[in-house]
Amino acid sequence: MTAPAPLSVRAAALWSSVKNGVNARLKAAASRQKSLVLRESLSLGERRYVAIVECDGRRYLVGGGRDSVQLIADFDPRSVEGRP
């Protein structure tokens, strides 16, 4: 019968396994790009807002209220880069 490995060896093996699993998950998450990003939002009070939303490289200005969301404008982000 073989003696069990010392606790430090088992702990090191467990840590290595956990570290490899976490690294794999981080790499997988980094490779996935978000297709929908909230770039900016502004509250207008009384549950109303406007927001710039980016989806697949395009930006949209949307407005919303208590019961609805409305597309205000669809614009190309390259046409507004560098503007104040």
N, C-alpha and C positions, 0 to 999 in steps of 0.2 A: 504494500500500500504506500502510495506517495504522500508526502506531507503537503498540505495546502501551501500555496504561495504566500509569502509574507503580505501583510496588509498594504504596505507601501507599493508593492508590485501590482497588486490588484487595483489599488486606487489609481495608479499611473495608467494602467490599461483602461480603466473606466473613463478617466479624464481624456485620454487620447480618443476614445470612441465618441465621447460627447463633443469634443472639439471638432472632430472630422464631420460629424453630423451637422453642427451649427454652421461650419464653413460651407458645406454643400448647400444648405438652405439659404445662406446669405448670397452665394453666387447665383443661385436660381432666382432669387428675388431681384437681384441687380440686373439680371438679363431681361426680366420682364419690364417693359416700359408702360407707364400709365397712359391710357388713351384719352382720359378725361381729367383735366386739371382746372381747378378754380384759381384764376390768376389774381383777381381782385374783386372785392365786393364793397358796396357802400349802402348803408342803411339810410332810408329816406324817412324813417319814422312811421308809426302806425302800421307796423308789419309790412312795409313796402321796401324794396331794395332794387338796386341795379348791380349787375355782376358781369365780369368778363370771364368767359369760360373758353378753354382751349380743348379742341377735340381733333385728333389726327392732324395736328399742325395748323388748323384753322382756328380763328378766334371769333367768338360770338358775343355780342352785347345782349344780355337778357334782362328783363325786368320782371318783377313778381310782386304779388300782393298776397293777401290772406288766402284767396281761393284760386289763383291762377299764376301762370308763368308765360311770358310773351317774348318772342324773339324781336329785338329792336333793330339789330344790324348784324350783318355777316361781313367780316373784313379779313383781309390778308395781313398777318402779323408783320410781314416784311415792309408793308407800306406805312406802318406807324412806328417802326423802330427808330429810336433816336429823337422822337418828338417829345417835347416837354409835357 
